[in-house]
């Protein structure tokens, strides 16, 4: 497997892990407290996506400097 393909697969894995964690922890954990599971699940997915984006960009910025 080439390095480029391995990097792309690791980025996908990071996104999947962060979005799933955000959905479970924020979405389902805070759903009963906020009164709306759908709204809190959406917030969890968005938070997980942002976290994954920041993690993936931090890795590429460190390597370039």
N, C-alpha and C positions, 0 to 999 in steps of 0.2 A: 504494500500500500504506500502510495506517495505521501510526502509530508503535507502537501496541500489538501489531499483528501482526508488525512487523519485530523488536520486542524479543523476542517469543515465539520467533520463528524463530532469532534469534541465540543465545538460551538453549539451544535444542535443539542447535544446532551446537556450542556449547561443551561440552555433555554428551557428544555423539558423539565429538568430538575427544579429550577427556580420557579417556573410557572406552576408546577404541581405543588411545590411547597407553599407558595403564596396562596393557592386555591384552598389547600387544606387548613393551613394555620390561620390565615387571615379570614378567608371566606367562610369556612365552616365553623371556625372557632369563635369568631365575633358575630356571626349571623344572629344567634339568639339575643345577644346583647343589643344589637342595633335594630332588631325587629324586621330586617329584610335580608334573607339569605342571598337573594339574587344580587342585590346591590353590593353586599360585602364580598361576595364571590368575585364580582367584576373588579372590585378594588384589589382583591388578592391577586388576580391574574395580571392586572396592570402593574402592580408592585413587583411581582415576580419577573415580569418581562423587563422592567427597568433595571432590576438588580442584575439580571443576566446580561443585559446590554453593557452595564458598567463593568461587570467582571470580564467580559470578553474584550472590551476596549482597553481595560487596564493592562491586560496581558500584551496586547499588540503595542501599546505605548511604551512599555518597559523594554521590549525587544528592539525598538527602533532607536532608543537613546543610548 
